[in-house]
Amino acid sequence: MIYQANDQRYNMMEYERSGKSGIKFPVISLGLWQNFGGNKPFEESRAMIRRAFDLGITHFDLANNYGPPAGSAEETFGGVLKKDMMPYRDEMLISTKAGYYMWPGPYGEWGSRKNLLASLDQSLRRMGIDYVDIFYHHRPDTDTPLEESMSALAQAVKQGKALYVGLSNYGPEETRRAAEILKELGTPLLVHQPNYSMLNRWIEEGLTEVLQQQGIGSIAFCPLGRGQLTGKYVDKLEHELNSGEITLKPQAVTAERLAKFRELESIAAHRGQSLAQMSLTWALRKGGVTSVLIGASKVSQIEENAASVSFPALTEDELKKIDSVLEQIGNFPW
């Protein structure tokens, strides 16, 4: 059966402008980091990508090393594009990244012009497309001049292989310098992708201010704290505390920490939300980020997370309660 997208999809999602650019992101984006590789059934990945698009999620975030194995998430996504999504290509934002290890030798990672441009060519071949909408440098490289890495991003745009450029995992001053270089090269920085959640608020110590000053958007990865801000994690925490069968980090398994998570769940339940949904609402609050990247291993998780847009913004009282609970809660992923 030929796939036809839900004609109500744009009534089901909210969209926010990325900084001072002309591009709007869906506030919920789908990341293909871990559950879309060659080790997963193609039809499961296909179903999740199609359902995300039917819910108005137009942004699909990849990287050269996503899988496992590395590169296979792009191949999976390319297969879904070919079978189902190519008629909707102009309605989609497709991003990829380079910077982490991909092949042996001195040119297979980091931030040289050779690595970045060769990696982009490989990504395009794996996905079967002529260009990506956003090409990111995935991590800063202190051994390569920033000018070289940024000029490679700009060159990708000039070659027509990317429409916009982004950064990920860059600190405040690195981001400021990179943005200035890109501006001089005529390729403004569209977006920064940091790790950000209730449990990891590092961007509030300088990066958020830089992005606002420079007119750059932001899209948070791991907004659920790598699964910590879900009922599944909290239930596991309680089970390990009661049974003494500890598989989580020992410092994570305390009665005090469990009580904090249960209190967060209570605040969410009062709003009619799951903890995961409230965590996304929190990350998207005023002063938060432009979009949040969700991961998923099944369609129902995408549906639950996308539904977070239907809830009202957190009140000042709720935000204060959450801040109080978060004090010394710790950040201990699975």
N, C-alpha and C positions, 0 to 999 in steps of 0.2 A: 504493500500500500504506500502510495506517495505521501510523504509528510507534508501537512499543511499546518502552519503555525496558528495558534489560538488568536482569533481576531480581536479579543479583548485584552491582549497582553499589556498594552501600554496604559490601560486603566488600572492595572494591578501592581504597578511599581512606581516609585518616586525617583526623580532624576535631579542631580545637583551639578552645577557648573564646577569644573576643575580650575580653581584659582581664577585668573583673569582671561582664560582661554575661551574659545568658542565651543568646547566639548563638554557635554554633560555625561556623567557616569550614572548608571543605576546605583542607588544607594547600597544595594546588595549585588555583589559581583561573585562569579564562580571561579574558584581557583582549582587548577587541575594538578595539584602538587603530588599527592600520594595514591589516589584511588582510581587513576585513569591510565595506568601503565599497561605494559604488555603482560603483566602477571594477573590482570583482571579480565573477566569476560567482556568482550567488545560490546555485546548487547546491553550489558548493565551500564557501561559508560555512555552508550548511545542514548539510553532511556533518560539518564540524568541530565545530559546536555540538552536534549529536546524539551524536557520538562522545565528546566531552568529558563529556556527561551520563551516557552509558553507562559511563564510567570512574569515576563518583562525583563528578565536578566539578560542584558545585551552585551555585557562585558565578560569575556572568557580569558583568564590569565594563565599563561604558561611560562616555561623557561626551558632552555636547552637540556637541562639535566633532570627534568621531571620524568618520573616513571613510577616504579622501577620496571625495567632497566632504563638508564638515562636515555632520553630521546624518545622513548616509546609513548609518552603522553601526547607529544606533538603528532606522532604517527596515528594514534587513536583519534585525536581531534581532527586530523586531516581526513581520516576515513569517514567520520560523521559528517564533516563538511561535504565531502563528495557525494555521500548517499542522500543527505537530507537538507543541508543548510545552505548550499551554495546560492540558491535563489535569494537568500536573505543576507548575503555577504555585506551589502551596504547598510544593513541595519545593525551590524555587529561591530564591537570593538574587540579586536584580537591583539593580545600583547604577548611578547616573549622577552627573554632576558639572556645575557651571557656574562660570564665572570667566574663561575665555579668550574671545577675540573670536568673536562669532557673527553680529552684524548691525550695520549702520551707525548712527552717532549715539552720543550719550553714555550710552545705556542698554544697549548690546549686549555689554558685557564687565565684568570686575572684580567688585566685591562689594556693590553697592547692593541694597537690598531689592527694588527694581523689577527689576533684572537677574536676580537669583537666582530669584525666584518666577515671572517670565515665562518664563525658560529652562526651569524644571521643567515648567511647563504644556506647553511645546512638546515637550519630551522625552517626556512621557506620551502626547501625541497621536501622535508618530512611532512609538512602540512599541505603541500600542493597548492600554495598560493604565491602571488607575485609580491605581496607586501604585507607587513603587519601594521596595525594602527599605532602601536606603541612599542618601542624597542628600549629596553632598560639596560643600564650597567648594573649588574646584580649585587656587586659589593665593591667598596673602594679598594684601590691597589696602591699602597704607599711606595712601591718600587717603580711605578710607571708615572711619568709626569701627568698631572691631571689634564693638562692641555691636550695630550695625545689621546687619552680616553674620550674626552668630550668632542674632540675633532672627529673621531671615528663615529660617534653618535650622529654628529651633524652631517657627516658624509653619507651615512645610511639614508638620511632624509633627502639629501641632494640627489642621491642615486635613485630615489623613488621606491626604496625597499622598506621604508617606514614613513609614517605620516607625522609622528610625534616621538619625543624621547622622554625617558624617565630615569630615575635613580632609585636604588633600593639599599637599605642598610647604611646609608651615609649619615654622618653626624652633622650637627648644625653648621660648623664653619666649613666643612668640606662641601656641604650643600650650597652654602652661600657663594663660595668660590666657583663651584661648578656652574651655578646658575649665571653668574657674571660672564664666565667664559662662553657659555652657550649663547647668551644674549649677543655678545660681540660677534659670534659666528652666524648670527641670523637664525638660530634654531632655539627659540625659548624653551625652557624646561617646563613640561606639562604637569608632571606629577612625581611625587615621592612615595615610595612604598615602604613604610616602616612596620616593625612588629609593635602592635599596640593593643592593649586590652585593659580591663579593670586591674589586672594583676601585673601589668607591665606598662607603666605610664612614662617611660623615659622621654618620650618626644615632648612632654610638657616642660622639660628643662632646657628650652632653647630652640629646638627644631620647629615647633609649631609657630613661634614668633618669626623665624626666618622665612618659613613658607608663606605666612601672611604678608610679610613685608615685600617678598619677591613675587607675589601673585601666583603661587604654585599650589596645585591641589594635592591631596594626600589620600592614599588608599591603604587601609590597615590590613596586614596579614596576621593570622592567629588572633582574631578578635575574641575568640572563646578560650584564649590561654592554652592552646593546644589540647583542648578537650576538658580542661579543668572546670570551665564554667558551663557544665552540662550536668543534668541529673545523674547520668551514668557514672561520672567521676565521683560525685558526692555519695552515691550509693556504695560504690566500691570503697571509698574512704571509710564509711561506717562499717562495712563488712570486715575490713581489715582491722579496724580498731577493736571490734567485738570478738573476732576470731583469733587474733594474734598472728594470722598468716600474712606477713608483710611482704608485698611485692613493690609497692610504691616506695619512694624515698622515705626513710624512717622519720625524717623531720616533718614530713607532710602529714603523718598519721598521728594526730593528737586530738583530744576531745575538744580543746579550745578552737582548733581550726575547723573541725566538723561543725561546731556550733555556729561559727561565722558563715559557713556555706549554707547551713539550714536557714539562717536569718535572711540571707540573700534570696533564697528560694521563697521565703515567706513574703518578702517585699514584692517579688515578681508575681506570686500567686494573688496577692491583693490587687494587682493590676490586671489579673487574668492572663498573665504570661508565664511561659516557662523561664527558667533561669537563663537558658541560651538566648531566648528572644529578648529578655530584658538587657542582657549583656550587649547585644547588638544595638538596641535602642540607646543604651548608655554611650557606646562608642560613637554613635552618630549625633549625639547631643550638640548643642551650640558650643563651639570651641573644640569639637572632636575632629572627625575626619570627613572627607567627601564621600567615601564609599568604604564598605567593609568586604573583605574577601572571605567567603565561606568555603570550607571544604565539605565533601560529602562522600559517604560510601553507599547511600541508597536514596531513592527519590524522596521518601518521606522526610528526610533531614532537610532537603532543599525546600520542601513545602513548608516545614515548620519555621525555618529561618527566614524565608521570604515573607511569611505572614507577619513578621515583626514590624513591617511598615504600616500595618493597619492599626497599630496602637498609638495613643497620644504620647507626646514628649514627656519625659520625666519632669516632675515638679521640682522646685527648689528644695522643698522639704524631703522629697524622695532622694534627691542627689546628696543631701546632707546625711541622711540615714545610711546611704550606701558608702559614703566616704568614711563614716564612723566605723562601719563593719569591716571595711577593707584594711584598717590599721593593723599592721603586723600579721596579715593573713598569709603572707609568703607566696612564692611562685614556684611550684614544684610539679612540672608536667609529668605525664605517665612515665 
